[in-house]
């Protein structure tokens, strides 16, 4: 009985650690995705004016 309680306790702790790590990894991935999206928009905004001038398109 004692051994089963230890195994269940270790499994619960492992599950909590994995869940916590996965949650932080998901949060970090979401922050990275937003940062990359913002950088992509900024680059497109900066380069779109140059492209429009080269093509002779007046916007």
Secondary structure, DSSP 8 states (H G I E B T S, - for coil): -HHHHHHHHHHHHHHHHHHHHHHHHHHHHHHHHHHHHHHHHHHHHHHHHHHHHHHT---
